[in-house]
């Protein structure tokens, strides 16, 4: 009898707790309305628990922060930028995985290096077709997940991983960006659908994070990630090696992660996972390195991140291309610290076409040439 009473009491307690949650959710909805969907970072991009995704069918003019005129952004039915790829058996689709650099932040689709490679192959009547798998602010984790999501649908013959120095950045940022990496807060940040569907969860998360801030246990990650901007804008790094070292240190939670921290452990793990996915399906994998502006215009002539990435690729038997030699010394290649202008994309596309014309496996490393 005592066991039965305990079970009944537990059941009543759980039921009462659930009723309280339902009533609280109802009260908050009456007062504030139904929860609004999580705001999209842009009209053509939305946040999911697996990272950012492009919205299939989106077609609009969009003004990027680094540009002065709107740019046409078209997302195909596969959730990728640009025209839908030919799905005929004869077409050898080459999927370019990457972030906003590959996506083509600030330029028209036909001006992106993926668009230019696609057009060059069409002019030469090649059976290859370039597919733009770039998504803004994606890192190597999200790129691997995207490949696993769309790989069967796109069925690429080849995958080109376009690596940018902040690709080791986790989907919700480095834990060191916060005074305290709180498990509850991190779980809620990585599951935005929970906050979007429940007014109570959103309310409690807001209050909880406010409490952490008052206890000096929480800081917004934004100031930590972008602490490098003022020094970058000063331009002193162009002729001062010490200023360049300070800049990469300040940027350690963004593109400077490739110079500092343990991010390379994550890069190696994810690169091996991508390599395994491709290998198990007979898909060729190649890797290229896209430099930061400070590497192309600063005093350093060799890229330490490119060297580390090349070493990883050599160990896995992957073809590697460092784009720094192609871009370095060419003025007007950057819109900002990382995104190419139409000129930069044209130079990169030329280097990629030359590199990709060499069959995979015949060279372990190709030097880009303008």
N, C-alpha and C positions, 0 to 999 in steps of 0.2 A: 504493500500500500504506500509505503514511504517513497519508493522509487517512482510509482505512478504519480504521486503528488508532485515530485520534483519535475518530472517530465511535463506535467500540466502547467506548472508555474513557469517553466522555461518557455513553453509554447505561448503562454499568455504574455510573457515579457517581450518575446520577439514580435508577437502580433501588435502589442501596444506600441513598440518602437516603430514598426512599419507604418502604423496608423498615424503616428506623430509626424513621420517624414512626409507622408502623403498630404496631411493637413498643412504642414509647413510649406510644401511645394505649391499647394493650391492657394494658400494665403499670399505667397509672394507673386504668383501669377495674377491674382485678382488685383493686387496693388501695382505691379510693374508690367503686367502683360506677359505673354509667352516669351521664352528666351529667343533673342534674335540669333540668327546664324552667326558663327564666328566670322568676323570681317575678313574678306579675302585680301591678301597683300596687293592684289591688282585685279582689274576686271576679268582677266583671263587666267588667273591663277588662284588656287584655293589651298588651304591647309588641311591635311589629314593626319591621322595618327602615324602614318608611315612617311611623313614629309610632305613637301609641296607637290602639287600636281597641276598640270595645265588643264583647262576646261575644254573638252571636246566641242568643236563647232564654234568656238569664240572667234569673232572677226571684227576688229575695231581699229581705230586710230588711237594711239596711246603716246603720251608725252613722258619720256623717261627723264629722270632727274639730271642726267649729264648731257641732255640734248636741248635744242631750242625749237625744234619743229616736231610735230607728232610723227610717229612711225606706225606703219600698218602691221598689226599682229594677227596672224591667222593660225588657228589651231585645228588640225585635221581630226578625223573621227577616232584616231588612235590616241589622241591626247598628246600629240607632238607638234612642234611648230613646222609650218611649211606645208607643201602639197602632200596629199596622201601618196605613199609609195606604191609603185606597181607591184601587184601581188601575183604576177604571172610566174610560173615555174622557171622561166628562162632568166628572170631578173635576179641578179646577185646583189641583195641589199646589204649595204655597209652601214651599220648603226654607230653613230658617233655619240658616245655617252659623255656628259659633262655638266657644267653649271651654267651661269649666266654668260660666260665667255663663249661657250659653245652655242648656247641659245641665240646669241647675237644681240645682247643688250644694246639698245640705242640705235640699231641700224635695221634697214629693211631686210627681209628674209633673203632676197636674191643677192644682197651684199655680204651676207655672212660667209665665213669660210666653208661651211657645209653647203650652202647654196651655190657657191662658186665651184666647189669640187663637183657637185651634181651637174652643173651646167657644162663644165669641161668634159666630163664623161659622156654627156649626151652629144656634144659636138663631135667627139671622137668615135661615136657609135659604140661605146663600151657597153657591155652587158651589166656593168656595175651601176648601182644607184645609191647615192648618199642620203641617209635618213638622219634628221636632226633630233637626237635624244637629249638635248640640253634642257635643263630646268633651272631657273634662277635659284641661287642660294643652296643648291644641292651639294652634298659632299659625297665621298666615295661610298659611304653606307647607303645613302639614298639611291645612288647610281646603281649599286648592286641590287637593291630591292626593285628598282624600276626594270632592270634587265630581267629579273625573275618574273615580274608581272607581265611584261609585254613580249618577252622573248619568243614564246610559242606563237603569238599572234603575228609578229613581224617576221619571224624565222630568218634572222640575218645570216648571211654567209660569212661575214666578218664583223667584229666589234672593235672600234677604236676608242680606247679610254683616254679622254682628254683631261689630263691632270692639271689642276691649278693649286698653288701652294696652300690654300686654306681647306683643301679637301679632307683633311683629317678632322675637321671640326664636326663634332657630333650633331645630330639633328636639333637638339635644344641647347647647344653650347657646351663649353668645357666646364666641369664642375668647379674649377678654380676661379671662375668668373664671379662666383657667389661667395659671400662670407661664410655661408653654411649651405652645403648641398643637402637640402631636405628631401627625403624620399617621398613624402606626401605631395609636396609642391611639384617635384619633378614628374611624378606619375600623372598628375593632373595636366601639366604642360605638355606631356607626350600623348595625352588622350583628349584633344580638344572637342571631340564629339560629345563627351560627357558634359563639358561645360556648356556646349551649345544646346543640349537637350534638356538640361535641368536648371531651372532658375535657382533652386536651393543649392545645388553644387557650385554654381557660379558665385552665389552670395557667400557661401562658406569659404570658398577659395580666396575671394577678395579679402574677407575679414582675417583669414588665417595668415595670408601674406602680409597684411597690414600689421598684425601682431609680431611677426618675425622682424619686420622693418623697425618697429618701435623698440624691440629688444636688440637691435643692431645685429641681427642674424641673417639679414637678407639685403642684397643689393641688386638693382637692376643690372643685367649683363651688358646692356648697351654701352655705358661709359667705358667698361673694361675692354670690350671688343674694339671700339673705335678710338682708343686713347692715342693712336698714332697720327690722327688726321692733321692736327696743327703742325707737327714737325714735318709731315709730308708736304703740306701746303707751303712751308717756308722755302723748300727747294734746296736747303743747305746740303742735303745728302748727295746732290749731284757731283760735288767736288770734295766732300769731306767724308772719309771712310769712317771716322768716329761717329758722325751724325747718322750714317747708314746703319752702323751697328746698333745705335740707340733706337733707330726707327724700327728695325726688325724685332728688337726686344719689346718695344711698346705694342707692336702688332702681334704678339705671341698668341693672342686669342682669335686672331683672324689669319691673314696670309703669312704672318711671321711664324705661325705654328710649324711651318716647314723648316725653320731654322732652330726652333726651340721645342723643348718638351718631349713627351713620349708619344706624340701623334704617329710616329712612323711604325709603331707596333700595330696600331689600328690599320694603317695603310697596307702593311704587309698582309695582315689577316684578310682584309677585304679583297685585296688584289688576288690573293690565292683562291678565294671563294669565286671570284669572277673567272679566273683562269680555269678552275675546276668545272664551273658551269659550261664554259665554252668548250673545254676539252671533251666533256661527256657527250656533247652534241655535234662534234666535228666542226665547230665554229672557230675560225682563226681570230686570235686576239693580238692586238698591237697597242702600244702605249706611247702617247706624246706628252711633252711637258710644255705648258703655256706659261711664260714668265710674267712676273709682275713688272710694272713700269720701272720701278727703281732698279731692276736688274739690267734693263736695256739702256737706261740713261745715267746710271750711277757709275762710280769709279771701279767697281768690281768687274772683272772680265769673265769669271767662271761662276756658275750657279751651284752652290752647295746642295740645295734641294734637288736639282736636276741630277747631280752626281749620285745622291742616295737613291733616287728613283731608278736611275740607270743600273745601279748595282743590283737592286731587287729584280729588275727585268732580266738581267743577265743570269741571275741565279735560277730564274724560272724558264729561261730559254725564250724570252719574249723579245720581239723587235721593238726598238725604242728610238724615238726621235726627240731631240732637244730643239725647240723652236727658237731659243735665245739667239743663236747665230744668225738666223734668218731675219729677226726683227731688230736686233741691236744695230745702232748706227743709222736707222731710218727714222727721221723726224716725222711727227704727225701721225704716229701709229696708235695713239691712245686717246680715248675720250676722257679717261680719268686714271686712277691708279692701276686698273686691271683690264678694262674693256676696250676692245679694239675699235678704231674708226674703220670706215670702209676701206681705207688704204691698208691698215693693219690686217684686216681680213683678207685682202687680196694677196698680200705678201705671204701670209700663213697658208692660204689655199694653194699657192704656187709650190711652196715647200712640201705640203702634204701630197699633192698630186705626184711630184717627183718621187717621194718616198714610197707611196703606195703602188707605184708602177713597178717597184722591185718586188718580186714574189716573196711572201713571208718565209722567213727562215734562211734566206740567202744573205741577210745582213743582220747583225745583232744590234747595230746602231747606225742611224743615218744622220748626217749633219745637215740641218736646213740651210739652204742658200737662197738668197733673194733673187 
